[in-house]
Amino acid sequence: MFRLDGRVGLVTGAGLGAGAGRAGGARIGFGIASAMAAQGAAVVINDLDPVRVEAAVAEIRAAGGKAAGVAFDVTDEAAVAAGFAQAAQALGPVNILVNNAGLHGASPMSMRPFLDYAPGEWRAPVDANLYGALNCARAALPAMIAGGWGRVIYISSDAGRMGPSRGLTVSLYAAAKAGAAHFMRHLSREVGQQGITCNVISTGLMGGSAPTEFEEAQIRAIPSTRLGRRDDIAAAAVFFASDEAEWINGQTLPVNGGSATS
């Protein structure tokens, strides 16, 4: 079950960098790409940094998977279009898109009240988390429609699905994630008749994504008694990408250890 043989998946923000081997939530995108390759898909690694792209491709190939890499910025529409053309030339038309690139763009996660942000800082998280997903969907959908099959998966966050946990102040990031998740619901209705599904994975707090003291405090509120690991998200993404999930469309799957149940 859940085999992806003959599929071509592109995962944004999937480069392999420092700290990528941690057991926690580091490098979710790489975890997804690795899991899809293990299930038989040819995977295209995207990242801003060509060095991280090359490292990820090399590791997947070393494990016996089929992979190629394309470095581009998801917020640059022209670069995205060129990257998808390059991916198609290397492995074939992309029919699984995982929009994983995001967070605060080139900046680390910042937990500041909204009024502490200058208006000039608003755009980076919106560009990375919302416009990046729009650009990639626009580039991927024509080939999916032509092929009569496709999967679009957006990696969101419980921060964008509900009110924040105590001490979690990421309003701009959350707003952008919520916007992209709702875009996916509408897109699912537009392209469902073409054999394409569009679903969202809403992650709980992932290990390594926040200051240590904050993570330690949050673990006490998680019934599963641990933070998220990249394999948790990868398994959900593989399921959504599979043929077995063809009747699941326009949905959001929380993967959060039970930290939120609504």
TIKEFI-417021 format. One line per field, with one value per residue (C-alpha): residue number from 1; residue in three letters; x, y, z. Coordinates in steps of 0.25 Angstrom, whole numbers. Layout:
<recs>
num <- (NUM ...) $
residuo <- (Ala ...) $
u <- (X ...) $
v <- (Y ...) $
w <- (Z ...) $
</recs>
This chain:
<recs>
num <- (1 2 3 4 5 6 7 8 9 10 11 12 13 14 15 16 17 18 19 20 21 22 23 24 25 26 27 28 29 30 31 32 33 34 35 36 37 38 39 40 41 42 43 44 45 46 47 48 49 50 51 52 53 54 55 56 57 58 59 60 61 62 63 64 65 66 67 68 69 70 71 72 73 74 75 76 77 78 79 80 81 82 83 84 85 86 87 88 89 90 91 92 93 94 95 96 97 98 99 100 101 102 103 104 105 106 107 108 109 110 111 112 113 114 115 116 117 118 119 120 121 122 123 124 125 126 127 128 129 130 131 132 133 134 135 136 137 138 139 140 141 142 143 144 145 146 147 148 149 150 151 152 153 154 155 156 157 158 159 160 161 162 163 164 165 166 167 168 169 170 171 172 173 174 175 176 177 178 179 180 181 182 183 184 185 186 187 188 189 190 191 192 193 194 195 196 197 198 199 200 201 202 203 204 205 206 207 208 209 210 211 212 213 214 215 216 217 218 219 220 221 222 223 224 225 226 227 228 229 230 231 232 233 234 235 236 237 238 239 240 241 242 243 244 245 246 247 248 249 250 251 252 253 254 255 256 257 258 259 260 261 262) $
residuo <- (Met Phe Arg Leu Asp Gly Arg Val Gly Leu Val Thr Gly Ala Gly Leu Gly Ala Gly Ala Gly Arg Ala Gly Gly Ala Arg Ile Gly Phe Gly Ile Ala Ser Ala Met Ala Ala Gln Gly Ala Ala Val Val Ile Asn Asp Leu Asp Pro Val Arg Val Glu Ala Ala Val Ala Glu Ile Arg Ala Ala Gly Gly Lys Ala Ala Gly Val Ala Phe Asp Val Thr Asp Glu Ala Ala Val Ala Ala Gly Phe Ala Gln Ala Ala Gln Ala Leu Gly Pro Val Asn Ile Leu Val Asn Asn Ala Gly Leu His Gly Ala Ser Pro Met Ser Met Arg Pro Phe Leu Asp Tyr Ala Pro Gly Glu Trp Arg Ala Pro Val Asp Ala Asn Leu Tyr Gly Ala Leu Asn Cys Ala Arg Ala Ala Leu Pro Ala Met Ile Ala Gly Gly Trp Gly Arg Val Ile Tyr Ile Ser Ser Asp Ala Gly Arg Met Gly Pro Ser Arg Gly Leu Thr Val Ser Leu Tyr Ala Ala Ala Lys Ala Gly Ala Ala His Phe Met Arg His Leu Ser Arg Glu Val Gly Gln Gln Gly Ile Thr Cys Asn Val Ile Ser Thr Gly Leu Met Gly Gly Ser Ala Pro Thr Glu Phe Glu Glu Ala Gln Ile Arg Ala Ile Pro Ser Thr Arg Leu Gly Arg Arg Asp Asp Ile Ala Ala Ala Ala Val Phe Phe Ala Ser Asp Glu Ala Glu Trp Ile Asn Gly Gln Thr Leu Pro Val Asn Gly Gly Ser Ala Thr Ser) $
u <- (0 3 13 17 24 24 21 29 29 35 37 40 49 55 70 79 87 93 85 77 80 73 62 53 45 58 57 42 44 55 48 36 45 52 40 34 46 46 32 36 34 45 47 51 58 56 63 69 83 89 99 87 80 92 94 79 80 93 87 74 82 91 79 75 65 63 65 69 70 66 70 60 53 38 34 40 29 39 49 38 34 48 50 38 43 56 50 41 54 61 51 38 26 23 10 12 15 18 18 27 36 32 34 39 46 61 59 58 45 42 32 29 15 9 12 27 27 30 21 33 34 20 23 34 25 14 22 29 16 5 11 21 10 2 14 17 3 2 14 10 -5 -4 4 -5 -18 -11 -8 -21 -15 -8 -6 -4 0 2 10 3 3 -7 -3 -11 -22 -26 -23 -9 -3 1 14 13 13 14 3 8 13 0 -8 0 -2 -17 -18 -11 -19 -32 -27 -25 -39 -44 -34 -39 -52 -46 -38 -44 -51 -37 -32 -25 -26 -22 -20 -13 -5 -6 7 8 20 32 45 56 46 45 54 58 51 38 38 40 28 19 23 15 2 4 -3 7 18 27 29 27 38 40 36 22 19 26 16 4 10 12 -2 -8 1 -4 -15 -21 -24 -31 -45 -39 -39 -40 -37 -27 -21 -15 -2 1 1 -12 -8 -21 -33 -43) $
v <- (0 15 12 24 16 24 37 50 58 72 76 91 94 80 83 76 85 86 79 71 57 61 52 64 73 78 78 73 75 65 55 56 54 43 35 37 32 20 17 18 32 40 52 66 74 89 99 113 108 99 93 88 83 75 69 64 58 51 45 40 34 27 21 15 26 34 49 61 76 90 102 113 123 120 134 137 134 133 125 115 113 111 101 93 92 88 77 72 71 63 53 56 65 67 61 62 75 77 92 91 104 114 119 134 133 135 139 129 128 140 140 155 162 168 182 179 177 188 188 186 172 167 163 152 142 144 143 130 123 128 133 122 112 120 121 106 102 110 104 90 89 89 76 70 74 69 55 54 51 60 63 76 76 88 87 96 98 98 112 115 106 111 121 120 112 120 128 125 139 136 144 148 133 128 138 133 119 120 127 116 105 112 114 99 96 105 99 85 89 95 83 71 66 66 55 64 65 77 74 81 75 83 81 82 87 81 78 88 99 108 112 100 106 108 94 88 95 91 76 76 79 68 55 48 54 58 68 65 58 59 44 48 58 49 38 47 53 39 35 48 45 31 25 20 35 38 41 50 64 78 73 77 66 71 63 68 57 61 75 80 72 82) $
w <- (0 -2 -13 -22 -33 -46 -39 -39 -27 -24 -10 -7 4 5 5 14 23 37 48 38 45 58 62 64 53 46 31 29 14 13 22 12 0 6 9 -4 -11 -2 -7 -22 -26 -33 -25 -28 -17 -16 -7 -8 -6 -17 -7 1 -11 -15 -1 -1 -15 -11 1 -6 -17 -7 -1 -14 -18 -31 -29 -36 -31 -34 -26 -27 -18 -17 -16 -30 -40 -52 -44 -40 -54 -59 -48 -51 -66 -61 -52 -64 -72 -62 -57 -64 -61 -47 -42 -27 -21 -7 -3 10 8 18 32 32 19 20 35 47 54 62 74 75 77 64 69 70 55 46 34 25 32 29 15 17 24 15 2 7 13 4 -9 -10 -10 -21 -30 -29 -31 -43 -49 -45 -49 -64 -65 -55 -62 -75 -69 -62 -48 -38 -23 -17 -2 7 20 29 44 56 58 46 49 63 74 79 90 102 99 84 77 62 57 43 40 45 36 24 27 29 16 8 15 11 -3 -4 0 -11 -21 -18 -23 -36 -40 -34 -46 -53 -44 -35 -20 -11 4 16 27 40 48 63 70 63 71 68 63 75 87 96 108 100 95 109 114 102 104 117 109 98 101 93 102 91 80 65 57 42 40 46 35 24 27 25 12 6 9 3 -9 -11 -19 -7 -3 -16 -9 1 -4 1 15 27 35 48 52 66 76 81 86 79 76 70) $
</recs>
